[in-house]
Amino acid sequence: MSDLVELYQELVLDHNNRPRNKRTMEDASNTADGYNPLCGDQVSVFLKVTDGVIADVAFQGVGCAISQSSASMMTQNVKGKSVEEAGALFEVFHSMVTREPGEDFDSGSLGELEALAGVCAFPNRIKCASLAWHTMAASLDPKKAEQVTTE
């Protein structure tokens, strides 16, 4: 088990040190800005949605290793998915990070996102891990896209 935990820590650090899809997107069809007032994490999410599919996704932001890693992993996991599939993945991810520590969760569709499963034991980190996901979901809903906050 400790090797698994170590692997996950390495994965989180790798995404923080070499974030994937961290760039702006001038021709994004959907955007939103997210902010965590508790720790100051900020993220902007850019999506290019074509025929109901997330054809491209990018983010920009500053924050802790958990928030930046989560944003990086989010971009890799929603790219190529339908809007509905991305929304469903958000719900599974959110359930994982907000569950009681030790409680089972549906890991079938999470893949490397399970690297963030341990944040459920640290309530302040849950908002760090979920910020990019809330921002992505808000970018798909024009009523919520102005600015997302974890508060």
C-alpha positions as CSV (number, residue, x, y, z in Angstrom):
1,M,0.0,0.0,0.0
2,S,2.8,2.5,0.8
3,D,4.2,2.0,-2.7
4,L,0.8,2.9,-4.1
5,V,0.6,6.0,-2.0
6,E,4.2,6.9,-3.0
7,L,3.3,6.4,-6.7
8,Y,0.3,8.7,-6.3
9,Q,2.4,11.3,-4.6
10,E,4.9,11.2,-7.5
11,L,2.0,11.5,-10.0
12,V,0.7,14.6,-8.2
13,L,4.1,16.2,-8.0
14,D,4.8,15.3,-11.7
15,H,1.6,17.1,-12.7
16,N,2.5,20.1,-10.5
17,N,6.0,20.3,-11.9
18,R,5.0,19.6,-15.5
19,P,1.4,20.7,-15.9
20,R,-0.4,19.4,-19.0
21,N,-2.5,21.8,-21.1
22,K,-1.4,24.9,-19.0
23,R,-1.9,27.6,-21.6
24,T,-4.5,30.1,-22.7
25,M,-6.9,29.3,-25.5
26,E,-7.8,32.3,-27.7
27,D,-10.6,30.6,-29.5
28,A,-12.3,28.9,-26.5
29,S,-16.0,28.5,-26.8
30,N,-16.4,28.2,-23.0
31,T,-14.5,29.9,-20.2
32,A,-14.8,30.4,-16.5
33,D,-12.6,31.7,-13.7
34,G,-12.4,30.0,-10.3
35,Y,-11.1,31.3,-7.0
36,N,-10.5,29.6,-3.6
37,P,-10.6,32.5,-1.1
38,L,-9.4,30.2,1.7
39,C,-5.9,29.7,0.2
40,G,-5.8,32.0,-2.8
41,D,-5.8,29.3,-5.5
42,Q,-7.0,30.8,-8.9
43,V,-7.7,28.9,-12.1
44,S,-9.2,29.8,-15.5
45,V,-10.5,27.0,-17.6
46,F,-10.8,27.2,-21.4
47,L,-12.9,24.7,-23.4
48,K,-13.4,24.3,-27.1
49,V,-16.7,22.4,-27.4
50,T,-17.7,21.1,-30.8
51,D,-20.9,19.2,-31.4
52,G,-21.2,18.5,-27.7
53,V,-17.7,17.1,-27.3
54,I,-14.8,18.8,-25.5
55,A,-12.4,19.0,-28.4
56,D,-9.8,20.9,-26.5
57,V,-9.2,22.1,-22.9
58,A,-6.6,24.3,-21.2
59,F,-6.1,26.1,-17.9
60,Q,-4.1,28.9,-16.4
61,G,-3.7,29.5,-12.7
62,V,-1.7,29.8,-9.6
63,G,-1.9,27.8,-6.4
64,C,-0.7,24.9,-4.4
65,A,0.5,21.6,-5.9
66,I,-2.9,20.0,-5.3
67,S,-4.9,22.6,-7.2
68,Q,-2.4,22.8,-10.1
69,S,-2.1,19.0,-10.3
70,S,-5.9,18.6,-10.2
71,A,-6.3,21.1,-13.0
72,S,-3.7,19.4,-15.1
73,M,-5.3,15.9,-14.5
74,M,-8.7,17.4,-15.2
75,T,-7.7,18.6,-18.6
76,Q,-6.3,15.2,-19.6
77,N,-9.4,13.4,-18.4
78,V,-12.2,15.5,-20.0
79,K,-10.6,16.1,-23.4
80,G,-12.4,14.1,-26.0
81,K,-15.4,13.4,-23.7
82,S,-18.9,14.6,-24.4
83,V,-20.2,17.4,-22.2
84,E,-22.4,14.9,-20.4
85,E,-19.5,12.5,-19.8
86,A,-17.3,15.3,-18.4
87,G,-20.2,16.2,-16.1
88,A,-20.5,12.7,-14.9
89,L,-16.8,12.4,-14.3
90,F,-16.9,15.6,-12.3
91,E,-19.6,14.0,-10.1
92,V,-17.6,10.8,-9.5
93,F,-14.4,12.9,-8.8
94,H,-16.3,15.2,-6.4
95,S,-17.8,12.2,-4.6
96,M,-14.3,10.7,-4.2
97,V,-12.7,13.9,-2.7
98,T,-15.7,14.8,-0.4
99,R,-16.3,11.3,1.0
100,E,-15.5,10.4,4.6
101,P,-11.9,9.0,4.9
102,G,-11.9,5.3,4.5
103,E,-15.3,5.2,2.8
104,D,-15.5,3.4,-0.5
105,F,-15.9,5.2,-3.8
106,D,-16.5,4.4,-7.4
107,S,-13.0,4.2,-8.9
108,G,-14.1,2.6,-12.2
109,S,-13.8,5.7,-14.3
110,L,-11.2,7.7,-12.4
111,G,-7.9,6.2,-13.5
112,E,-5.0,8.5,-12.4
113,L,-7.4,10.8,-10.7
114,E,-7.3,8.4,-7.8
115,A,-4.0,10.0,-6.9
116,L,-6.1,12.7,-5.3
117,A,-8.2,10.3,-3.3
118,G,-6.3,11.1,-0.1
119,V,-7.4,14.7,0.0
120,C,-10.6,13.7,1.6
121,A,-8.7,13.4,4.9
122,F,-7.8,17.1,4.6
123,P,-10.9,19.3,4.4
124,N,-9.0,22.4,3.4
125,R,-7.4,20.5,0.5
126,I,-10.8,19.3,-0.9
127,K,-11.4,22.8,-2.2
128,C,-8.0,22.9,-3.7
129,A,-8.6,19.6,-5.5
130,S,-12.1,20.5,-6.7
131,L,-11.6,24.1,-7.8
132,A,-10.6,23.3,-11.4
133,W,-13.5,20.8,-11.7
134,H,-16.1,23.3,-10.4
135,T,-14.7,25.9,-12.8
136,M,-14.9,23.4,-15.7
137,A,-18.5,22.6,-14.9
138,A,-19.3,26.3,-14.6
139,S,-17.8,27.0,-17.9
140,L,-20.4,24.7,-19.4
141,D,-23.2,26.5,-17.7
142,P,-23.5,30.2,-18.8
143,K,-25.5,31.0,-15.7
144,K,-22.5,30.0,-13.5
145,A,-19.6,31.0,-15.6
146,E,-18.8,34.5,-14.3
147,Q,-16.6,33.5,-11.4
148,V,-16.6,30.3,-9.4
149,T,-15.7,30.2,-5.8
150,T,-15.2,27.3,-3.4
151,E,-17.1,29.3,-0.7
